[in-house]
Amino acid sequence: MEKNLVVGGSGFLGLNWLEYLQQQGSENEVVVFAHEKPEGIEFPPFVTFVAGDYADMQALDDLFTKHSFDRVFHFASSIIPAISSENIRQDIESNLLPTIGLMEMMKKHQVSKLLYLSTGGAVYGNVNQEKVTEDYPCKPISSYGIIKLAVEHYIELYAKLYQIDYLILRLSNPFGSFHRSPKQGVINIAVRKALKGEVMTVWGDGSQAKDYIYAGDIGHAMAGLIKAGVKNETINVGSGESLTLQTIIERIQAKLPAFQVEYKEAKVTDVQKICLDTSKLASIMPWRVTSFDEALEATIAYEKARLS
């Protein structure tokens, strides 16, 4: 039985991971370290919640001293792509430096396994091929993407210098249960606005095309890769299907006909088209995703329950 630290475990992806573990009957102990416990969320019995900031080195040291961790999951991110380039110093100070501090603490306390959730679109930037493999040249166009890529490189450096085995997962665009952000995650935001009768602003003409993954599927990828003993690899995790934003809007309108949108000029930091090639993931483990329509139904049900 392992004891795992999940940094940022009370956020959107962290809560989906904990739900996956609970559904699978996990016997591992989990310590969630995050700013706050979300209102109305009950953690599974195998979870211990500790409030704190992972930029606080003393708090991290105390945590690592008290618990003998086998593995660290790093889900924390305190900024979103759309505004990251407006305050680059803040992005560095709140995301890059704390991650280096976290790995310093792993080195100090001899914790040798790290799983990091990176991002696909923001790391690769604008691309000129239909599907993007992990070895495609990364040209991020936002501070968010640059910081994520820098974190990946520092993780690789710590692996070489201090034998910290890593697994970096470059996610496509997740949506689904436990989403709460009002600014990032277009599908949840669109559904929420549709249910509330609000008009959604679309930046661009709706032709931007990306792949989207149901957040409940990500745990399957993580668990499968860990079970397979994969280490020191960077792997795309996505649906492998590209959808335009206009298509998504029409799919939502088919289920929620009152949904209305307005179009404004696209932002220069938005990646316009990207679809992750997931053949590397599929070569390691059986990889199937929830169909978009089924995932959209589940997301609508989740957002309805939140509003009720």
N, C-alpha and C positions, 0 to 999 in steps of 0.2 A: 504493500500500500504506500502510495506517494503522498507527500504533503506539498501542495502547489500554491504559489503566490500568484494572484491575478491582479495586476496593476491596472486600474481603471475598470474593475470588474462590475461596477454598478451602472455602467453605460449601456448603450444600445447593443453592441456586440457582446459585451461581457455577460449581460443578462441572458442573451440567447445561448451562450456557451454553458452557463449554469443550468439552464432549462434542459439543454441536451444531456448534460451529465446526469441530471436527476432522472430523465426519461430512460437512460441506459442503466440506471441502478449503480452509479459509480460508488466505489468504496474509498476513493481518494479523499483526503482532507483538503479543503480549499480555504485559503485566507484571501479575502477581497480587501484590497487597499485602495480607497478612493476618497474623494472630497466629501461625499455625502451619500447616505442611503436614500434611494428614491422613495417618495411618498407612495404608500399603497403597495409596495413590493415586499413580499415575504421570501426571504432566502431559504433554500433547502437546508435541512438539518446538518448536512456535512460542511456548511459554510460558516466561517467566522468573519464577521465584518469589522474592519478597523478603519476609522476615519482618519484621513491625513493627506498630505500633499507629497507626491513622490519626488518633488524638487527639494524637500526637507531632508537633508542627509542624516541628521540626528534621528529623525523619526524612522527613516529607513534602516539605519544601523540598529536601533532598538528592536525593530521588527525582525530583522535577520538574526539578531542575537537571541531573541525569545523563541523563534521557530527554526527548526532545521529543515529548510526547504530543499526539495529535490529538483524542482523545475519552476521557472518564472514564465508567466504569460504576460506580455506587454501589449495592452489594448489602449492605453491612455493617449489621448490627443486633445489639446486644449484650443485648437483653432481650426477653421474650415477653409477650404481652398479659395472661396470667393473673396474673403477679406484678409487672407494671410499676407498678401503682398502690400497691404496698407500699413502693416506694422511688422517689418521683417525682424527687427531686434527682439520684439516680444515673441515672435515665432521661434527664434533661436533660443531665447532664455527659457521659454516654457515647454519646449518639446525636445530640442537637441541636447542641451546641457543636462537636463534631468535624466535623459536616457543614458548618457555617459556616466552620470553619477550612479544610476541603477546598476550598470555593469561593473563599476568600481566596487560596489557593495557585493555583487555576486563573486567577484574575484577575491575580495577580502574574506568572505564567509564560505568560499569553496563550493559555490553552487554552479554547476557546469552545464545546465540545459536552459535554453531560452527560446521561446516562440514569440515572434514579433508579427503583428498584423500591419503590413504596409498597404500600399494602394496601387492599383494597376494604372488607371488612366492618368492620374496626376504625376506618376513617376515617368511613364513613357512619353507623355506630352502628345502633340499632334503626330499622327503616324500616316504612312502612305501605303499600307498593305491591309488586306481584309482582316487578318487575325495576327495578333502579336505574340510571339514566343518570348520566353524569358531572356534570350540573348539579344533581343532587339535593342539598338542603341537608345539609351534613356536621354531625353531632352525635355525635362520638365519646364512648364511655362508659368508656374506659380511658386511662391515661396513654400507653400505647403508641400508641393511635389519635390522641391529641392531639399527640404529638410528631411522628408521621408527617405529620399535616396541617400542623403548624407548619413542618416541613422543606419541604413543598410550597410554602407561602407564601413562605418565604425564597428558594427556588429561583426563583420567579416574580419576586421583588424583584431578585435578582441579574441576571436576564435583562433587566429594565428598566434597571437602573443600569449594568451592565457588559457588556451584549450577550453573555451566556452563553446559548447556545441549549440548551433542555432538552427532554427527553421524559420525562414522568412516567407510569409504568404502575401502575395500581391492580389488583393481582392478587387473584383469589379464593384459595381454600385449596389450596396445592400439595401434591402427594404423588408419591412415586416413588423412583427411584434416587438414591443419594448422601445420602439422609436419615439423620441420626444423632441428632437431638435426642431425649432421653427425655421431654420435657415439652410440646413443640409439634409438631403435625402428627398429628391423630387417626387417620388411616388407616394410616400407617406404624406408629404406636405400637400400634394394635389388631392389625395383622398380626403384629408382633413378639411381642406377648403371646400371641397365638393359637399361634404356632409354638413358644413356650417353655412352653406350658401354664399361663400365668399368667392370673389374673382381671383384667379391665380395669374401672376405675372410670369410670362415666358420670355426669357432672354434669348433673342434670336427668332428664327422663323419656324422652329419646331423640327427642322430637318436634322439637327444634331442627333447622332446615333451612337448608342453605347450598349454594353451588355449589363444586365441587372441580375442580381442573385438574391434569392430569398434567404434572409438572414438565418432562418432555421436550418438551412443546408450547410452552413459554414462549419458547424460543429462536426458534421459527418466527415468533412475533409480533414479537419484538425485531428480528430481521433484516429482516422484511418492512417494518416501519415505517421503519427506517433507510434501506433501499433506496428507499422511496417519498419520502424526503426530508422526512418529517414532523418539524416542530420546533415548540417552544413550545406543546405540547398535553399534556393529561392524558387518558389513555385506559384504560378498563376492559379487563382481560384475564382471561377466565374461560371456563367451559364453556357458560354460558347455561342450564344444567340444575340445578335445585335438588333435593337429596336429603336426606331426614331422616337423622339419625344412626342411628335404628333400622333404616332400610332398609340403610344401610351395614353395620351389624352383621349383619343377616340375609344380605347378599351374601357377607360374609366367612365366616359360619358354613356357608353352602352349599359353600364350597370347603375350609374347615377346621372340620369339625363339632364339634370339642372346645372351640372358643372359648366362653368364659363371661364374662359381665359382671355388675357390681353397680351399682345406681343410688343416687346421693346427691343432695342438694339442689343446684340450679343456683347458679352463682356470678353475682353481680350485674354483673360486668364482661364477661360472655359475651354477645355478640350472638346473639340467638335465631333470627332468620330473615333471610336476605338472599340475593339472586341478582343478579349483575351483568348489566346490559344491555350486550351486546357489539356492538350494531349500528354504533356509530361505528368500531370496529376493522374490522368486516366491510365497511364502506363504503370502506375504504382499501386493503384487501388480501384475497385469498382466505383465509377463516378457517375451518378445520376442526380439530376436536380428536379425540384418540384416545378411542374409546368407553370408558365407565367399566369395563366388564368386562375389556376388553383391558388397560387401564391397571392394574387390580387384579391381573390375572395377572402382569404384569411386575413389579409391586411385591412380590408374594409371592415371585417368583423371586429378586429382588434381596435381600430379607430372608433367604430361605433360604441364599443364597450367603454372606451376611455371618455367619450363625450357624454355618456348616459349617467 
